Amino acid sequence: MPNRESAGWTPALSDYSQVFTEQNPWHSSGIVPPAWALPVERPLARVLWKRLKANQPRRFQLVLGPRRVGKTTSLYQTANRLIKEGVHPARIWWLRMDHPLLMNLELGSLVRSIVKGAKASLDDPIYLFIDELTYAKEWDKWLKTFYDEMWPVTIAGSSSSTAAIQHARTESGVGRWEEQYLAPYLFGEYLELFERPVRLNVGSDLKVTLEALASDRPPTLGLAELRRRFLLTGGFPELLILAKASNEDESSLLLDSQRTLRSDAVERAVYKDIPQAFGIDNPLLMERLLYTLAGQVGGVLSPSNICQSLANISVPTFDRYLSYLERAFLVFTLPNFSGSESARQARGKKLYFVDGAVRNAALQRGVAPLSNPEEMGLLTENLAASHLHALGQQAQVRLYHWRSHNAEVDLVFDQPDSPLAFEIASGPGHRRAGFRRFIERYPRFKGSCYVVAPEVHTMSARHADDGIGTIALDLFLLAVSAQAEAALGKNLAARQTRRTK
């Protein structure tokens, strides 16, 4: 059969109508297909529907996060929640803007036709979900138009890259949309998916939660095997669901994860998302940089050494490319903690992956992590760092590392009134000299430092003579997971309450 595009085929109105029907099956069935809106809701879906339905103050919502992290599923779950809460299915519309028939159309024309067909009004608006919003031409200008001209639409969109949003954020986004970060699954959410939920009492901040856990003397949870699988597979819902239903051994699951993430998370970001957003003409160099960075997880970066290893690229090019990888949600960096902001920026940064499984995919590690204790140690440290990073995104708290001469601390969670610092270790005998030096320099952290290790006895830092406590790795991951979910709900509720007073 000849290619319709090459033969000069022009889509007819019926073609677009078919796309609308396929993307909005609940208009006839009354429900979002269960395969699209998975029954175990992501934390974002549990609260986003409330923000959309109340919509006071009026704001559009943009969901940002890595590829394969479940942004589309979360939006489907949000649409499903709206239907369950009484919104008529005909008022909920879906546009997937990377669809071949839609991506080259003017967003305004598409939305205008939907508004007209649905007979929407300011008193009876439609809920419009725009998946991969940034594929639409001049999407930011159209969102500005929809907002400023009071179109009868409540919009939730998604994007896999802050790169495409960065400029639009300042030009069009201020006062018109809010951004919600969706991280890969955290440990608590993963256990819920695997029907092994662990409920924790969440305090006002992470420090309060950890102290309460230490006081309660929680039992050993017996989650080591599940944590190991989570560590190797990654927090990506499709992979986790496949792993849950699979009888494959660890090696097969690890290889399947790497194959999928290399294709969908690494290569699509490096060869499609980043070039499209920034116009770079050497994505191969970007991939080589990512490979080099993956081999230095948890270490302090030396831009000059990395530049030499990559055929003497310039340091400004390195800095620019690293920023692109961060904006594509592949990696994040931690400045060195200091009392001076300028000193933080001037000293070396540590790098971690948003999910350690993406690191394995970038390195094409194969089954090596299974039998290499050093690899597992790096992945465990990355797991702890990525959890705190996700919490920091929700709680608006910055995450650092600290290094001074030969003393260092892995992670510094600089919440102003309740700061915390963590060393990720293999056991309770981990050296504490770095912590002691850190506390000497920053006394406000005494009683707020923890050694995190598998199977250690949990002890409050506040009650320890040296101000350094211990917490079992699984409890730490669960506490951070629960705190992140609580911060998300509090954040959305606070925005609404603060602006409607």
QUIBEL-V383490 format. One record per backbone hydrogen bond with DSSP energy under -0.5 kcal/mol. CO is the residue of the C=O (numbers start at 1). NH is the residue of the N-H. E is the energy in kcal/mol with one decimal. If there is no record, write none. Layout:
co->CO nh->NH e->E
co->CO nh->NH e->E
This chain:
co->3 nh->7 e->-1.6
co->4 nh->9 e->-3.3
co->5 nh->8 e->-1.7
co->12 nh->15 e->-0.9
co->12 nh->16 e->-1.4
co->13 nh->17 e->-2.3
co->14 nh->18 e->-2.1
co->15 nh->19 e->-1.8
co->16 nh->20 e->-2.5
co->17 nh->21 e->-2.2
co->18 nh->22 e->-2.7
co->19 nh->23 e->-2.4
co->20 nh->24 e->-1.0
co->24 nh->27 e->-1.8
co->25 nh->28 e->-1.4
co->25 nh->29 e->-2.3
co->26 nh->30 e->-1.7
co->33 nh->36 e->-1.9
co->33 nh->37 e->-2.1
co->36 nh->38 e->-0.8
co->39 nh->41 e->-1.0
co->42 nh->45 e->-0.8
co->42 nh->46 e->-1.3
co->43 nh->47 e->-0.7
co->44 nh->47 e->-1.1
co->44 nh->48 e->-2.9
co->45 nh->49 e->-0.7
co->47 nh->50 e->-0.5
co->47 nh->51 e->-1.4
co->48 nh->52 e->-2.3
co->49 nh->53 e->-2.5
co->50 nh->54 e->-2.5
co->51 nh->55 e->-2.4
co->60 nh->178 e->-2.7
co->61 nh->157 e->-2.9
co->62 nh->64 e->-0.6
co->62 nh->180 e->-3.2
co->63 nh->159 e->-2.0
co->64 nh->182 e->-3.2
co->66 nh->69 e->-1.2
co->70 nh->74 e->-2.5
co->71 nh->75 e->-2.1
co->72 nh->76 e->-2.4
co->73 nh->77 e->-2.7
co->74 nh->78 e->-2.0
co->75 nh->79 e->-2.6
co->76 nh->80 e->-2.5
co->77 nh->81 e->-2.1
co->78 nh->82 e->-2.2
co->79 nh->83 e->-1.9
co->80 nh->84 e->-2.2
co->81 nh->85 e->-2.0
co->82 nh->87 e->-2.6
co->83 nh->86 e->-1.7
co->88 nh->91 e->-2.3
co->89 nh->92 e->-1.7
co->91 nh->93 e->-0.5
co->91 nh->127 e->-3.4
co->93 nh->129 e->-3.1
co->95 nh->97 e->-0.8
co->95 nh->131 e->-2.3
co->96 nh->99 e->-1.7
co->99 nh->102 e->-1.3
co->99 nh->103 e->-2.5
co->102 nh->105 e->-1.8
co->105 nh->137 e->-0.6
co->106 nh->110 e->-1.8
co->107 nh->111 e->-2.6
co->108 nh->112 e->-2.5
co->109 nh->113 e->-2.1
co->110 nh->114 e->-1.8
co->111 nh->115 e->-2.8
co->112 nh->116 e->-2.3
co->113 nh->117 e->-2.5
co->114 nh->118 e->-2.6
co->115 nh->119 e->-0.6
co->115 nh->120 e->-2.0
co->116 nh->119 e->-0.8
co->121 nh->124 e->-0.5
co->124 nh->121 e->-1.1
co->126 nh->128 e->-0.6
co->126 nh->154 e->-2.6
co->127 nh->93 e->-3.2
co->127 nh->129 e->-0.6
co->128 nh->130 e->-0.6
co->128 nh->156 e->-2.2
co->129 nh->95 e->-2.8
co->129 nh->131 e->-0.7
co->130 nh->133 e->-0.7
co->130 nh->158 e->-1.7
co->131 nh->97 e->-2.4
co->132 nh->135 e->-1.8
co->133 nh->136 e->-2.1
co->136 nh->139 e->-1.3
co->137 nh->107 e->-0.5
co->138 nh->142 e->-2.0
co->139 nh->143 e->-2.4
co->140 nh->144 e->-2.1
co->141 nh->145 e->-2.2
co->142 nh->146 e->-3.2
co->143 nh->147 e->-2.3
co->144 nh->148 e->-3.2
co->145 nh->149 e->-2.5
co->146 nh->151 e->-2.4
co->147 nh->150 e->-1.2
co->151 nh->153 e->-2.5
co->152 nh->126 e->-2.0
co->153 nh->155 e->-0.5
co->154 nh->128 e->-2.8
co->155 nh->61 e->-2.4
co->156 nh->130 e->-2.3
co->157 nh->63 e->-3.1
co->158 nh->133 e->-2.2
co->158 nh->134 e->-0.5
co->159 nh->65 e->-1.1
co->162 nh->165 e->-0.7
co->162 nh->166 e->-1.8
co->163 nh->167 e->-0.5
co->165 nh->169 e->-2.5
co->166 nh->170 e->-0.8
co->167 nh->170 e->-0.7
co->167 nh->171 e->-1.8
co->168 nh->172 e->-2.9
co->168 nh->173 e->-2.0
co->169 nh->174 e->-0.7
co->173 nh->176 e->-2.6
co->173 nh->177 e->-2.1
co->176 nh->60 e->-2.7
co->178 nh->62 e->-2.9
co->180 nh->64 e->-2.8
co->181 nh->183 e->-0.6
co->186 nh->190 e->-2.5
co->187 nh->191 e->-2.4
co->188 nh->192 e->-1.7
co->189 nh->193 e->-2.1
co->190 nh->194 e->-1.8
co->191 nh->196 e->-3.5
co->192 nh->195 e->-1.5
co->200 nh->202 e->-0.5
co->201 nh->203 e->-0.5
co->205 nh->209 e->-2.0
co->206 nh->210 e->-2.6
co->207 nh->211 e->-2.1
co->208 nh->212 e->-2.0
co->209 nh->213 e->-2.0
co->210 nh->214 e->-2.1
co->211 nh->215 e->-1.9
co->212 nh->216 e->-2.0
co->213 nh->217 e->-0.7
co->213 nh->218 e->-0.8
co->214 nh->217 e->-0.6
co->223 nh->227 e->-2.9
co->224 nh->228 e->-2.3
co->225 nh->229 e->-2.0
co->226 nh->230 e->-2.3
co->227 nh->231 e->-2.6
co->228 nh->232 e->-1.7
co->229 nh->233 e->-2.7
co->230 nh->234 e->-2.3
co->234 nh->236 e->-0.6
co->235 nh->185 e->-3.2
co->235 nh->237 e->-0.5
co->236 nh->239 e->-0.5
co->236 nh->240 e->-2.3
co->237 nh->241 e->-2.7
co->238 nh->242 e->-2.0
co->239 nh->243 e->-2.4
co->240 nh->244 e->-2.4
co->241 nh->245 e->-1.7
co->242 nh->246 e->-0.7
co->243 nh->246 e->-0.5
co->249 nh->253 e->-2.2
co->250 nh->254 e->-2.7
co->251 nh->255 e->-2.4
co->252 nh->256 e->-2.6
co->253 nh->257 e->-2.4
co->254 nh->258 e->-2.3
co->255 nh->259 e->-2.4
co->256 nh->260 e->-2.3
co->257 nh->261 e->-2.8
co->258 nh->262 e->-2.3
co->259 nh->263 e->-1.6
co->260 nh->264 e->-3.0
co->261 nh->265 e->-1.7
co->261 nh->266 e->-2.5
co->262 nh->267 e->-2.8
co->263 nh->268 e->-0.7
co->265 nh->269 e->-0.7
co->266 nh->270 e->-2.7
co->267 nh->271 e->-2.9
co->268 nh->272 e->-1.2
co->268 nh->273 e->-2.6
co->269 nh->274 e->-2.7
co->272 nh->276 e->-2.2
co->273 nh->277 e->-2.0
co->274 nh->278 e->-2.7
co->275 nh->279 e->-2.3
co->282 nh->285 e->-0.8
co->282 nh->286 e->-1.2
co->283 nh->287 e->-2.3
co->284 nh->288 e->-2.2
co->285 nh->289 e->-2.3
co->286 nh->290 e->-2.3
co->287 nh->291 e->-2.4
co->288 nh->292 e->-2.3
co->289 nh->293 e->-2.8
co->290 nh->294 e->-2.2
co->291 nh->295 e->-1.0
co->292 nh->295 e->-0.6
co->293 nh->296 e->-2.0
co->294 nh->297 e->-0.8
co->296 nh->299 e->-2.2
co->299 nh->351 e->-0.9
co->301 nh->303 e->-0.5
co->302 nh->306 e->-2.4
co->303 nh->307 e->-2.6
co->304 nh->308 e->-1.8
co->305 nh->309 e->-1.9
co->306 nh->310 e->-1.1
co->307 nh->312 e->-1.0
co->307 nh->313 e->-1.3
co->308 nh->311 e->-0.8
co->314 nh->318 e->-2.2
co->315 nh->319 e->-2.9
co->316 nh->320 e->-2.3
co->317 nh->321 e->-2.9
co->318 nh->322 e->-2.7
co->319 nh->323 e->-1.9
co->320 nh->324 e->-1.7
co->321 nh->325 e->-2.0
co->322 nh->326 e->-1.9
co->323 nh->327 e->-2.3
co->324 nh->328 e->-1.4
co->325 nh->330 e->-2.2
co->325 nh->331 e->-1.0
co->326 nh->329 e->-1.7
co->327 nh->162 e->-2.6
co->327 nh->163 e->-0.6
co->330 nh->354 e->-2.0
co->332 nh->352 e->-2.5
co->334 nh->350 e->-2.2
co->335 nh->401 e->-2.0
co->340 nh->344 e->-1.8
co->341 nh->345 e->-1.7
co->342 nh->346 e->-1.6
co->343 nh->347 e->-1.7
co->344 nh->336 e->-0.9
co->349 nh->301 e->-3.5
co->350 nh->334 e->-2.7
co->351 nh->298 e->-2.4
co->352 nh->332 e->-2.6
co->355 nh->358 e->-1.4
co->355 nh->359 e->-1.0
co->356 nh->360 e->-1.8
co->357 nh->361 e->-1.8
co->358 nh->362 e->-2.7
co->359 nh->363 e->-2.4
co->360 nh->364 e->-1.0
co->360 nh->365 e->-2.0
co->365 nh->368 e->-1.5
co->367 nh->370 e->-1.5
co->367 nh->371 e->-0.5
co->368 nh->371 e->-1.2
co->368 nh->372 e->-0.5
co->369 nh->372 e->-0.6
co->371 nh->373 e->-0.6
co->372 nh->376 e->-2.2
co->373 nh->377 e->-2.2
co->374 nh->378 e->-2.1
co->375 nh->379 e->-2.5
co->376 nh->380 e->-2.2
co->377 nh->381 e->-2.3
co->378 nh->382 e->-2.5
co->379 nh->383 e->-2.2
co->380 nh->384 e->-2.2
co->381 nh->385 e->-2.5
co->382 nh->386 e->-2.9
co->383 nh->387 e->-1.8
co->384 nh->388 e->-2.1
co->385 nh->389 e->-2.5
co->386 nh->390 e->-2.1
co->387 nh->391 e->-2.2
co->388 nh->392 e->-2.8
co->389 nh->393 e->-1.9
co->390 nh->394 e->-1.4
co->391 nh->395 e->-3.1
co->392 nh->396 e->-1.2
co->392 nh->397 e->-1.5
co->398 nh->414 e->-2.0
co->400 nh->412 e->-3.3
co->401 nh->337 e->-3.6
co->402 nh->409 e->-2.6
co->404 nh->407 e->-2.3
co->407 nh->404 e->-2.9
co->409 nh->402 e->-2.2
co->411 nh->413 e->-0.5
co->411 nh->422 e->-2.9
co->412 nh->400 e->-2.6
co->412 nh->414 e->-0.9
co->413 nh->415 e->-1.9
co->413 nh->420 e->-2.1
co->420 nh->413 e->-2.6
co->421 nh->450 e->-2.4
co->422 nh->411 e->-2.2
co->423 nh->425 e->-0.6
co->423 nh->452 e->-3.2
co->427 nh->430 e->-1.2
co->432 nh->436 e->-2.3
co->433 nh->437 e->-2.3
co->434 nh->438 e->-2.3
co->435 nh->439 e->-2.9
co->436 nh->440 e->-2.2
co->437 nh->441 e->-1.8
co->438 nh->442 e->-2.6
co->442 nh->445 e->-2.1
co->443 nh->446 e->-2.1
co->445 nh->448 e->-2.2
co->448 nh->421 e->-2.1
co->449 nh->469 e->-3.3
co->450 nh->423 e->-2.2
co->450 nh->452 e->-0.6
co->451 nh->453 e->-0.5
co->451 nh->471 e->-2.2
co->452 nh->425 e->-3.3
co->453 nh->456 e->-1.2
co->453 nh->473 e->-1.6
co->459 nh->470 e->-1.5
co->461 nh->464 e->-0.8
co->464 nh->467 e->-1.2
co->467 nh->447 e->-1.2
co->467 nh->449 e->-1.3
co->467 nh->469 e->-0.5
co->469 nh->451 e->-2.5
co->470 nh->459 e->-2.8
co->471 nh->453 e->-1.5
co->472 nh->476 e->-2.5
co->473 nh->477 e->-2.6
co->474 nh->478 e->-2.4
co->475 nh->479 e->-2.8
co->476 nh->480 e->-2.5
co->477 nh->481 e->-2.3
co->478 nh->482 e->-2.7
co->479 nh->483 e->-2.4
co->480 nh->484 e->-2.4
co->481 nh->485 e->-2.1
co->482 nh->486 e->-2.2
co->483 nh->487 e->-2.6
co->484 nh->488 e->-2.1
co->485 nh->489 e->-2.1
co->486 nh->490 e->-2.5
co->487 nh->491 e->-2.7
co->488 nh->492 e->-2.2
co->489 nh->493 e->-2.2
co->490 nh->494 e->-2.7
co->491 nh->495 e->-2.0
co->492 nh->496 e->-1.7
co->493 nh->497 e->-2.9
co->494 nh->498 e->-3.1
co->495 nh->499 e->-1.6
co->496 nh->500 e->-0.8
co->497 nh->500 e->-0.7
co->497 nh->501 e->-0.8
